[in-house]
Structure formats: C-alpha cells, structure tokens
Amino acid sequence: MVTCNVSKKSNTKRPIEVLQNFIVEFGIPKRIRTDPVIVFKSKKRKNFCAEQFIKHIECPIRDHRVNGKFELLIRTIIERQY
C-alpha cells in the first residue's frame, strides 16, 4: 500500500504523528520507505519504529527503481495540479 502525507511542517515530531495516524487507520506496517531527509533520522522516530517492530528503509532520492510506486504517486499528483 502506498500512502502520502503532505505537510507544511518539517520537524522531527511530524513523522511520528503520521505513523501514529496510519497505525490507527490501517494497523502497524512491517516496513516504511522514506527519502533520507533529516526529519526521518531522529532518535524518537527510530525508537518509535523499534518499539513497533517497523523496519525503516531509506531510499535514495528520485530512485525510481527502489521507490517507484511513491514516485509515480508524486508524479500523478503534480500532473493533475496543472
């Protein structure tokens, strides 16, 4: 399943909030894939994922081979805006 959460906030608390909301709606994921940006590298996020047994996979930015579904989702959103 691919989900996307767009936010103007860019702090280390936001990824945990998004994960908590996802867990409430869909259950605990086995793994998450993200770009290697600083907000995903906080100790709180790492601890949260460890406590929930969520594997965090960092994908290179714009690597369509690794993160293709998400990149397709982003491209579709951008194309529909114009």
N, C-alpha and C positions, 0 to 999 in steps of 0.2 A: 504494500500500500504506500502510495506517495502522498505526503501532505506538505503543505506550505503555509508558513505563518509570516506575514509581512508586518513589520513594526517600525515605527519611527524611533523607538527606544533602542539603544545599543549598549546595554550594560550586562554585567555577568549574572544578574538575577533573572533576566528575561528568559534565557533558555530553560531554566528550571521551571518557571511558571508555565511555559509552553508544554514541557514534558508532563507536568502535573495535570494540565488540562487534557492532554492527549490520553493519559492513563485513565482518567475518569471516563472519557468517552469511548475509548477503544480497548483498554487494558494495557498491560505492560508489554512494550515491544522487546523483541530479542536483541535488536541492534538498531542503532541510528547512524546515519551518514550525514556528515556536515562538511562544509568548507573549513580549512584550517585557520579560522579567524580567532582573534584573542578572546572574544566573549565565550567561546566554547572550551577554553582551556583553564577555566577557574577551578580551584580545588573543591569548591562547593558543588560544581557540576560533576566533577569526577567522583566525589564521594556519593552524590545522589545516584549516579549511574551504577556505582559499585554496590550500593545498598539494594538497588532494584534488580541487580544482575543484568544490566543493559550494557551491551558491547558498543563502544563508540568507535566508529571508523571515520578517519579523516580522509577525505577525497581531495586530490589536487584541484585547484580552482580551474573551472572550464574543461575538465577532463571528461569528455562525453562517454568514453569507454567505461569509466568507473561509475559515473553518476548520471547516466543517460536519461533515466526517467525524470529526474528532477530538472535537468537542463531542458528537456522537452517541455515540461510544465512551465518553466520560466519563459521560454521562447513563445509558447502559446499565449500566455498572459500578455506579453509585450506586443505580440502581433494584434491581439484583439483590442488593445488600447488605441491603436492608430487606424 
